Amino acid sequence: MDAAHSSVAMLVSNYVFPNDLHVHWSMMIVLYPYITGLVDGAFIIAALYYLFDVKSLRPVARFSLLFALAFLAIATLPLLLHLGRPERNFNMLLTPSPSSAMAGFGYIYAVSMGVVVFIVLFVYREDLVELRATSKGWLQLLYRALTFDSIDVSEDARKLDKKIIRFLVGIGIPVAVILHGYVGFIFGGVKANPTWSTPLMPVIFLFSACVSGISAIILAYIVIRKAKGRSIDHNCIKTCINTLTLFFILAFTFEMLEVFSHSYLKSGYHHMVEGLLNGPLASSFWLWQVKICSVIPLFVLGVMGIFKIKPFLYNFTAAVVSAILLLQVLIMRWNVVIGGQLMSKSARGYTEFHPEWFDKEGILAVIIVMAIPFIILFVLSKIFPFWTADSETNVK
Amino acid sequence: MKILNPSPEMDRRSFVKKVLNGTIAGSLFLAWPMGGTSLETPEEIPGIKGKEYDILNQEFAFIVDVTRCIGCGSCCVADKREYNVPDGNYRTWVERYVKGFSDKIYVDSPHGGLDGYQHARTDIEEEIRDTFFVPKLCNMCKEAPCVQVCPVGATFISPDGFVLVDEKRCVGCAYCIQACPYSVRFLNPVTKIAEKCTWCYHRVRKGLLPACVEVCPTGARKFGSMKDETSEVYKILKGPGVLTVLKKEMGTFPALYYKGARREVI
């Protein structure tokens, strides 16, 4: 870039290209990777139990699957709200352009959904067979379909179920990785935007997805169990926190590596990226994402890992740290998606973004979209019990 | 003076006759084909009008001569009228560059230059060394990022080299807007689909120049066929003069060239 000879001269007029004044990808595109991230992280917890036999995760294994399913069910909703012509959304499936990364979404999403649904059905097959026996009419028909019209719950059948579940989870892991890695690539593949255009983007998105999903499971598990007056499996929380710590160290390291790379390499438009992080994003990036929501949890997670803490205090801290990390990932998505667009391609200025309340991509719509999966989760809990009877016996 | 008063009946008859004759004659003059060409379009790009358009054997180029632009905004007005572009969105715009003696660059483009630059900037305190105008429009990249990222193939490159949007296919995801390094795209707030400059493809197919080129009073915007060795763009592009493209490092290979663009132009 010839014109980047003097960063001071570049920014003097704060000139924004006329078409860059409007932020085209707003809050719904912040929510979309956030939701798929929650799905991925929750699925990781289920996979650790069902595929890698991490026994201590048994209390949250089923819940994680249902949590992933509830959020996956609405993952397309923010996209539909964002599209200018949502009625044409099937064009993505019917006439996908093979050169576009985004064209793969429909297929990746469909496979993810299929895999999670089948895993849930096989995990809950015994319960569904029982429900089928006690139901009548169309409900019975529904349960017949959900149990693949099999009432065989013999030892052999259950062994086969377990094998199928392991197989499906085995497929599910790369699918989940692709689903969220792909979301990162959607941004990482935009060479016109220097804050997005980095091969680190899919990696950052993937690890932060695991962070948000695991945090959500920890927080939801503790809150629901407390609300229902049931005990909390300390061992399970400990395993979750250890896993969360690992993924958060990776996520935070890569997030910082990206910033460090920009400032060290001083590649094209680096002055704009630095100006963005130290200007319009100074508060949301450095203060909120890095200092409050990353450094503090990192310190707390370190303390939780090194020192022996009483279960009650440990669980309480786990819930608090999970809540902060959920916020961290949401702010990170905001800083990437909206923050990245504040920088005009004129390389001479920054635009502003002010969220609206009643827009179809506004704050109210965000609240509604985020509330729907919890309603779905509540409905699912009526059919698929979150907690197994024997997981109760594990409770100390 | 005494006024002669002829028979009122005679006068009325002759008047009606005259009016009728005049009306009929006038109507015939307007309706009868007189061999004139007033209703036909002129031939602004030689070799297209009246012939079958060989889409596979065409190549066009657009040259912006920065040294000629006076910032009148006529091109922006013509474009807005040609496409009924909603306010606040721009298929083309003109930027004003001001360079001070400290080498600081001041750029602005109020309303995309639609009103013309009638007044000098008053907010610059230092002495001004140079000032110039830079028209912006679609770069018609040969390796267009917008085409690559469009998930439904609504944005495509036509065989004659134009990057176009199929308005019946576009889903309005705005990925192309993110991908365009030149920010020439926007989501039309009325149709909710992606829109951008087409170099007036509908006019070119009729042998007409793009609207902005036609109205440019100084010849700062030049358009023509590279298959026509007599065209101005052919002569400039094949000649010894120095031409540049915007954001060359993006690897988009634009078909829009700039003549006399300073290195500060992005």
Interface residues (C-beta under 8 A of the other chain):
Chain A: M1 D2 A3 H5 S6 V8 A9 M10 V12 S13 Y15 F17 P18 N19 D20 L21 H22 H24 W25 H82 L83 G84 R85 P86 R88 N89 N91 M92 T95 P96 S97 S99 S100 A101 M102 A103 F105 I186 G189 V190 K191 A192 N193 G268 Q341 S344 K345 S346 A347 R348
Chain B: G88 N89 Y90 W93 E95 D103 K104 I105 Y106 V107 D108 S109 H111 G112 K136 P145 V147 Q148 V149 C150 P151 V152 G153 A154 R169 C170 V171 G172 C173 A174 Y175 I177 Q178 A179 C180 P181 Y182 S183 V184 R185 F186 L187 T191 K192 I193 A194 K247 E249 M250 G251 R263 E264 V265 I266
